[in-house]
Amino acid sequence: MTLISERQIILFKPQGRMDLEGGVALSKKMAEILPKRDQLWVIDLAEVDFMDSSGLVALVNGFKAARQNGCRLVLCNVQTPVRLVLELTQLDSVFEIVHNPEENRVL
């Protein structure tokens, strides 16, 4: 798990599987952040090749925490297996999802 904090942008880069272990790791990293109003939280899923309900719970909890603190949370570089899970659960309509944050001027 990589965490990069620059200006008002917090970048989370989980790797591998977003199962129970990966979901807990992401949740812990997000809990370590002291949210500041108008921060942008970017979760780069480029290196995540699997996600189950534990991973979804981590994303939803992060989304709620960001929202409650006036932050914006964006998912980027979502791989096909993860995108399918988001679509099946209809969470793709809840999360802001971009292919490449720099191309879409998110950052």
C-alpha positions as a Markdown table, in Angstrom:
| # | Residue | x | y | z |
|---|---|---|---|---|
| 1 | Met | 0.0 | 0.0 | 0.0 |
| 2 | Thr | 1.5 | 3.3 | -1.0 |
| 3 | Leu | 0.3 | 6.7 | 0.3 |
| 4 | Ile | 1.3 | 10.0 | -1.2 |
| 5 | Ser | 0.2 | 13.3 | 0.2 |
| 6 | Glu | 0.8 | 16.4 | -1.8 |
| 7 | Arg | -0.9 | 19.8 | -1.2 |
| 8 | Gln | -4.6 | 19.1 | -0.9 |
| 9 | Ile | -4.4 | 15.8 | -2.7 |
| 10 | Ile | -4.2 | 12.5 | -0.9 |
| 11 | Leu | -3.3 | 9.6 | -3.2 |
| 12 | Phe | -4.0 | 6.0 | -2.1 |
| 13 | Lys | -2.5 | 3.2 | -4.2 |
| 14 | Pro | -3.6 | -0.2 | -3.0 |
| 15 | Gln | -2.0 | -3.2 | -4.6 |
| 16 | Gly | -3.1 | -6.7 | -5.3 |
| 17 | Arg | -6.3 | -8.0 | -3.9 |
| 18 | Met | -8.9 | -5.9 | -2.2 |
| 19 | Asp | -10.2 | -8.7 | 0.0 |
| 20 | Leu | -10.4 | -8.7 | 3.8 |
| 21 | Glu | -6.7 | -8.1 | 4.2 |
| 22 | Gly | -6.4 | -5.4 | 1.5 |
| 23 | Gly | -9.7 | -3.8 | 2.6 |
| 24 | Val | -8.5 | -3.5 | 6.2 |
| 25 | Ala | -5.1 | -2.1 | 5.0 |
| 26 | Leu | -6.9 | 0.6 | 2.9 |
| 27 | Ser | -9.2 | 1.4 | 5.8 |
| 28 | Lys | -6.3 | 1.8 | 8.2 |
| 29 | Lys | -4.5 | 4.2 | 5.7 |
| 30 | Met | -7.6 | 6.3 | 5.3 |
| 31 | Ala | -8.2 | 6.4 | 9.0 |
| 32 | Glu | -4.6 | 7.8 | 9.5 |
| 33 | Ile | -5.5 | 10.9 | 7.4 |
| 34 | Leu | -6.5 | 14.0 | 9.2 |
| 35 | Pro | -9.2 | 15.2 | 6.7 |
| 36 | Lys | -9.2 | 18.9 | 5.7 |
| 37 | Arg | -12.0 | 20.6 | 3.9 |
| 38 | Asp | -11.7 | 20.6 | 0.1 |
| 39 | Gln | -9.1 | 17.8 | 0.0 |
| 40 | Leu | -9.2 | 15.5 | -2.9 |
| 41 | Trp | -8.8 | 11.8 | -2.0 |
| 42 | Val | -7.8 | 9.8 | -5.0 |
| 43 | Ile | -7.8 | 6.0 | -4.8 |
| 44 | Asp | -5.7 | 4.6 | -7.7 |
| 45 | Leu | -6.8 | 1.1 | -8.4 |
| 46 | Ala | -4.4 | 0.4 | -11.3 |
| 47 | Glu | -2.7 | -2.4 | -9.3 |
| 48 | Val | -5.8 | -4.0 | -7.9 |
| 49 | Asp | -6.9 | -7.1 | -9.8 |
| 50 | Phe | -9.5 | -8.4 | -7.4 |
| 51 | Met | -12.2 | -6.9 | -5.1 |
| 52 | Asp | -14.7 | -8.6 | -2.9 |
| 53 | Ser | -17.2 | -7.2 | -0.4 |
| 54 | Ser | -14.5 | -6.4 | 2.1 |
| 55 | Gly | -12.8 | -4.1 | -0.5 |
| 56 | Leu | -16.2 | -2.5 | -1.3 |
| 57 | Val | -16.8 | -1.8 | 2.4 |
| 58 | Ala | -13.4 | 0.0 | 2.6 |
| 59 | Leu | -14.2 | 2.1 | -0.4 |
| 60 | Val | -17.7 | 3.0 | 0.9 |
| 61 | Asn | -16.4 | 3.8 | 4.4 |
| 62 | Gly | -13.7 | 6.0 | 2.8 |
| 63 | Phe | -16.3 | 7.7 | 0.7 |
| 64 | Lys | -18.5 | 8.4 | 3.7 |
| 65 | Ala | -15.5 | 9.7 | 5.7 |
| 66 | Ala | -14.4 | 12.0 | 2.9 |
| 67 | Arg | -17.9 | 13.4 | 2.4 |
| 68 | Gln | -18.5 | 14.0 | 6.1 |
| 69 | Asn | -15.3 | 16.1 | 6.2 |
| 70 | Gly | -16.0 | 18.1 | 3.1 |
| 71 | Cys | -13.5 | 16.1 | 0.9 |
| 72 | Arg | -14.0 | 14.7 | -2.5 |
| 73 | Leu | -13.1 | 11.0 | -3.2 |
| 74 | Val | -12.3 | 9.8 | -6.7 |
| 75 | Leu | -11.5 | 6.3 | -8.0 |
| 76 | Cys | -9.1 | 6.1 | -10.9 |
| 77 | Asn | -7.5 | 3.5 | -13.2 |
| 78 | Val | -10.2 | 0.9 | -12.3 |
| 79 | Gln | -9.3 | -2.5 | -13.8 |
| 80 | Thr | -12.0 | -4.6 | -15.5 |
| 81 | Pro | -12.6 | -7.1 | -12.7 |
| 82 | Val | -13.0 | -4.3 | -10.2 |
| 83 | Arg | -15.2 | -2.3 | -12.5 |
| 84 | Leu | -17.5 | -5.3 | -12.9 |
| 85 | Val | -17.9 | -5.6 | -9.2 |
| 86 | Leu | -18.7 | -1.9 | -8.9 |
| 87 | Glu | -21.2 | -2.2 | -11.8 |
| 88 | Leu | -22.9 | -5.3 | -10.3 |
| 89 | Thr | -23.4 | -3.6 | -7.0 |
| 90 | Gln | -24.4 | -0.3 | -8.8 |
| 91 | Leu | -21.6 | 1.5 | -6.8 |
| 92 | Asp | -20.3 | 2.8 | -10.1 |
| 93 | Ser | -23.1 | 5.3 | -10.0 |
| 94 | Val | -22.1 | 6.4 | -6.5 |
| 95 | Phe | -18.4 | 6.8 | -6.9 |
| 96 | Glu | -16.7 | 9.4 | -9.2 |
| 97 | Ile | -14.6 | 7.2 | -11.5 |
| 98 | Val | -12.0 | 8.5 | -14.0 |
| 99 | His | -9.7 | 6.6 | -16.2 |
| 100 | Asn | -6.6 | 8.8 | -15.7 |
| 101 | Pro | -6.9 | 11.7 | -13.2 |
| 102 | Glu | -4.4 | 13.8 | -15.0 |
| 103 | Glu | -6.1 | 13.4 | -18.4 |
| 104 | Asn | -9.5 | 14.3 | -16.9 |
| 105 | Arg | -8.0 | 17.3 | -14.9 |
| 106 | Val | -9.0 | 15.8 | -11.6 |
| 107 | Leu | -5.6 | 16.6 | -10.0 |
